[in-house]
C-alpha cells in the first residue's frame, strides 16, 4: 500500500527522491523535545498528537557511519485512522506528500498540484 501511495509522487519527483528511503514501523518511538509543546516539529506528521510519520534526515549512525534520509511511516496509527484499504492508501498518500515536501523543502501543494506543464 505504501508503494501504491508513493507511485504518483515518484512519477513526478523520482530523481529528487533517489537518496530517500522509506521504512514502516509498527508504532512511533520518538519523543517530543519540548514536553510543554502542543505540536511536533515539521518533520513529524501527526494527528491529534499521535505521530503518523517522521522524516529522519541523513546523518551518522551510532557507529559514525553515514545514513540516508528516510521517511518512517507508523503502521498502527495510520491503520487506526483509516476505515478501509482505499482510505488507508489515500491517507498514506497525504502523509507522504507532507513528508516528501518537508524533505525537498517545498510546499505540499507543489508536489501534488498541477504544475501547468502539460
N, C-alpha and C positions, 0 to 999 in steps of 0.2 A: 504494500500500500504506500509505503514511503517513496519508493521509486516511481510509482504511478503519480503521486502528488508532485514529485520533483520534475517529472518529464517536461511539462511546458516551460518551466524556468530554465532547465538545461538547454532546451531547443534554442532559446534566445541568448543565454548567457554562459553557455558551456565552456568557452575558452577562459572566461574570467573566473570560473569555478574549478579550474583544473588543479588548484592547490588546496582545495577544500574537501574534507572528509565528512561523512555522515555516520552517526552512531545512534543506537537506540538503547536506552537503559530502562529498567522497569519503573523506577521511581527516582526523583531528584535526591541527590546527596550534597546539595550546596546550601550554604548558609548566607543570610544577609549580612553584609559587612557592618551595617548600622541597624541594631535591633529596634531602634526607635523610628526607623524609616517606614513609610507606608507604601513604598514601591521598590521594585527591584531595579538594578542598573539596566541600561539599554540593551545589553547583550543577553538578557533573560526575557523571554516571553512568558507572561503569567496570566492567570485568570483567577480572580477572587483570591489573590495572594498565593496561589499554588503555581510553581513554575511548570510550564509545559515543554519548554526547550531552552537551551543555553548555547550561545556561541562561545567556544573556547578558542582564544587566539593562539596563533603559532607561538612557540616559545621553546623552553627547555624542560625536559622531564627531571625527575629526582636524581638521575644519574648524570645529568648535564648533556644529554643527547637532544638534538633538535626534534621538535614535534611539529606536525602540520596543524593548521587551523581546522576545527571541526564543529559541526552543529550536533548537539546531543538532544535527541527527542526523548521525552519521558512517556513511555507507553501507557502506564496505568492512568495518569491524569488525563491524557488525551482520550483514552477509551471511555473514561468516566464522563466526559463532556460530549460524547457522540451517541446518537440514537441508533445508528446502524453503520454498515461499512461505507456507504456512499457519503454519509455525514462525516465519517472519520477521514476519508480522503479529502473532502473539502476543508476540514479543519487543519489537516496536515499541510495542505497547500497554503492556507492562510499563514500558518506558523512559519513555514519555510520561506514565504515571501518576506516576512518580518526579519527572520534571521539572515537570509541572504542579503537583504538590503543593509542590515547592520554591518555585515562582513564587507560589502562593497562600498559602504559609506554613501549610499544613495537613499532616496525616499522610496518607501514601498510601492507607491503608485508608479514610479519609474520602472519597476520590474514587471508589474502585472498589467500596466496600462498600455494603450495603443500608442506607439511612438510616432505614428504617421508616416512610416517608411514603406508603405505598401507599394 
